[in-house]
Amino acid sequence: MHSRIAPPLDLADRIEHFWRVRWDLEGLPPRVQETLPHPNVHIVIGPRSAAVWGVHTRRWTRELAGRSQAFGIKFRPGAFRSLVGGPLSELADRALPLAELFGPEAVVLNEVLDCADAEAAALSSEFLRARLPALDAPARLVGRIVDCVAEDLTLHSVDALARRFEMNPRTLQRLFNDRVGVGAKWVIKRYRMHEALARVQAGQPASWAALAQDLGYFDQAHFIADFRRLVGETPASYARAIREV
């Protein structure tokens, strides 16, 4: 079971949402859970660990077994940089124990596992409210840029994105590596791939070549290669599996 909880208004510029995943597979075989990446930092709290996770550059895979849960906090792009001592690119595909960042006081967040969703969100909000600094100008800027990439499907390149915000492409890349943890090109391609998945799931694509063109790919072959690299199978195979379900 998966649930999401909206952040309080005073933290909505820094937290995208809280989430919780519960599973009960006792007496059943383990199940592999896969999640496709977004340009977000997460705090993830489980029964045996509490950590900050940087952006995953590949699909995230975990084997679920028995009965357990995890509670998470998904931060908006750019909102976590002020809490670490270096560029967020150094945290990509890595985890940092929560105690290293917040000290022994972080142990209070373990209580979220015993709380209902709303109470867990309130407890986390109280903890973070005292520790999250206000967003500075670069953090607000990179948040707006990522929002633009997610919403405007006509943005297909770093150069086009840089022109939209009247920036030099190299300056844009440095901003993303520092504040988001991955490059602007990665963010553009990931959101276009999420759009591709949404269309496949909705049964929309009549032509893979047309979909590739819509998403800014040079040709169908490059689109299929990227899709397979991220999802683990070709668009056609994924579409067949969706229809069978």
C-alpha positions in Angstrom: 0.0 0.0 0.0 1.3 3.4 -0.9 0.1 6.7 0.5 1.1 10.4 0.0 0.6 13.3 2.4 0.8 16.9 1.3 3.2 19.2 3.3 2.0 22.1 5.4 1.9 25.4 3.6 5.0 26.8 5.2 7.1 23.9 4.0 5.5 23.4 0.5 8.4 25.3 -1.2 10.9 22.8 0.2 8.9 19.5 0.5 7.0 18.0 -2.4 5.2 15.4 -0.3 5.5 12.8 2.5 5.0 9.2 1.5 4.6 5.8 3.1 4.8 2.3 1.6 3.6 -0.8 3.6 3.8 -4.4 2.5 2.7 -7.8 3.9 4.3 -10.7 2.1 4.4 -13.1 5.0 4.0 -16.6 3.6 4.6 -15.3 0.0 7.7 -15.2 -2.1 9.7 -11.9 -2.1 8.6 -9.3 -4.6 10.9 -7.0 -6.6 9.7 -3.3 -6.5 11.1 -0.9 -9.1 10.7 2.9 -9.1 11.8 5.2 -11.9 14.0 8.2 -10.9 13.0 11.8 -10.4 15.4 14.7 -9.6 14.6 14.7 -5.9 16.4 14.0 -2.6 14.5 11.8 -0.2 14.7 11.1 3.5 13.8 7.4 4.0 13.1 5.9 7.4 12.6 2.1 7.8 12.8 -0.3 10.7 16.6 -0.7 10.4 17.8 2.5 8.8 17.2 6.2 8.4 19.0 8.0 5.6 19.1 10.8 3.1 19.1 9.5 -0.4 20.5 11.5 -3.3 19.0 11.4 -6.8 19.0 7.9 -8.3 20.3 8.1 -11.8 19.0 4.6 -12.7 15.8 2.9 -11.8 15.6 2.0 -8.1 15.2 -1.7 -7.3 14.5 -3.3 -4.0 13.4 -6.7 -2.9 10.4 -6.7 -0.5 9.9 -9.6 1.8 7.9 -10.3 5.0 5.9 -7.5 6.6 7.4 -4.0 6.9 7.1 -0.4 5.8 9.1 2.7 4.9 8.2 6.4 5.5 9.7 9.0 3.2 10.1 12.8 2.7 10.4 13.9 -0.9 12.1 17.3 -1.2 11.6 19.7 -4.1 14.5 20.0 -6.5 17.1 22.4 -5.2 15.7 22.5 -1.6 18.1 20.2 0.1 21.5 21.7 -1.0 21.8 24.1 2.0 21.8 21.1 4.4 24.9 19.4 3.0 28.5 20.6 2.7 29.0 20.2 -1.0 27.3 20.0 -4.3 24.4 17.5 -4.4 26.1 15.7 -7.3 28.3 14.1 -4.6 25.2 12.5 -3.1 23.9 11.1 -6.4 23.2 7.3 -6.1 24.3 7.4 -2.5 22.8 7.4 1.0 23.9 9.5 4.0 22.9 8.2 7.5 20.4 10.7 8.9 22.4 11.0 12.2 25.4 12.3 10.2 23.4 15.2 8.9 21.2 16.1 11.9 23.1 14.5 14.8 21.6 12.2 17.5 18.4 14.3 17.6 17.4 12.6 14.3 16.4 9.5 16.2 13.1 11.2 17.0 12.1 10.6 13.3 12.1 6.8 13.9 8.8 7.4 15.7 7.0 8.0 12.4 6.8 4.3 11.8 4.5 4.0 14.8 2.3 6.9 13.7 -0.7 7.3 11.4 0.2 9.1 8.1 -1.0 12.5 9.2 0.7 12.3 12.6 3.9 11.1 10.9 3.8 14.1 8.5 3.2 16.5 11.4 6.1 15.0 13.5 8.4 15.2 10.5 7.3 18.8 9.7 8.0 19.9 13.3 11.5 18.4 13.1 12.3 19.9 9.8 10.8 23.3 10.4 13.5 24.0 12.9 16.3 22.8 10.7 15.4 23.7 7.1 16.7 27.2 6.1 14.6 29.4 3.9 15.3 28.9 0.2 17.9 31.2 -1.3 17.7 32.7 -4.8 19.6 29.9 -6.6 17.4 27.2 -5.0 14.2 29.1 -6.0 15.5 29.5 -9.5 16.4 25.9 -10.0 13.0 24.8 -8.6 11.3 27.0 -11.2 13.5 25.6 -14.0 12.7 22.0 -13.0 9.0 22.8 -12.8 9.2 24.2 -16.3 10.9 21.1 -17.7 8.2 18.9 -16.1 5.3 21.0 -17.5 6.6 22.1 -21.0 7.0 19.1 -23.2 8.4 21.3 -26.0 11.7 21.7 -24.1 14.0 19.0 -25.5 17.5 20.4 -25.0 19.8 22.1 -22.5 20.3 25.0 -25.0 16.6 25.6 -25.3 16.2 25.5 -21.5 19.1 27.9 -21.1 17.6 30.3 -23.6 14.2 30.1 -21.8 15.8 31.4 -18.6 18.4 33.6 -20.3 21.3 31.7 -19.0 24.6 30.3 -20.4 24.3 26.5 -20.9 27.4 25.9 -18.8 26.0 28.1 -16.0 22.8 26.1 -16.1 24.7 22.8 -15.9 26.7 24.0 -12.9 23.5 25.1 -11.2 21.9 21.7 -11.7 25.0 19.7 -10.6 25.2 21.8 -7.5 21.6 22.3 -6.5 19.8 19.2 -8.0 22.5 16.6 -8.1 22.3 15.7 -11.8 22.7 17.6 -15.0 20.0 19.5 -16.8 20.1 17.1 -19.7 19.4 14.1 -17.4 16.4 16.0 -15.9 15.0 16.7 -19.4 15.4 13.1 -20.6 13.9 11.7 -17.4 10.7 13.8 -17.6 10.3 13.0 -21.3 10.6 9.3 -20.4 8.0 9.7 -17.7 5.7 11.2 -20.3 6.4 8.3 -22.6 5.5 5.9 -19.8 2.3 7.8 -19.1 1.3 7.6 -22.7 2.0 3.9 -23.0 0.1 3.2 -19.8 -2.9 5.2 -21.3 -2.7 3.1 -24.5 -2.1 6.2 -26.6 1.0 5.6 -28.8 -0.1 4.7 -32.4 3.5 5.0 -33.6 6.8 4.7 -31.7 8.4 7.0 -34.3 5.8 9.7 -33.7 6.1 9.4 -29.9 9.9 9.7 -30.2 9.5 12.8 -32.3 7.0 14.4 -29.9 9.6 13.9 -27.0 12.4 15.4 -29.0 14.4 12.3 -29.9 16.5 12.3 -33.1 15.0 9.0 -34.2 13.0 6.0 -32.9 16.1 3.9 -32.3 17.5 6.4 -29.7 14.1 6.6 -28.0 13.8 2.8 -27.7 17.4 2.5 -26.4 16.7 5.1 -23.7 13.4 3.5 -22.8 14.9 0.1 -22.5 17.9 1.4 -20.5 15.6 3.0 -17.9 12.6 0.6 -17.8 14.4 -2.6 -18.6 12.4 -3.6 -21.7 11.4 -2.1 -25.0 8.3 0.2 -25.3 6.5 -2.6 -27.3 7.1 -5.2 -24.6 6.1 -2.8 -21.8 2.9 -1.9 -23.7 2.1 -5.6 -24.1 2.6 -6.2 -20.4 0.3 -3.2 -19.6 -2.5 -4.6 -21.9 -2.2 -8.1 -20.3 -2.6 -6.5 -16.8 
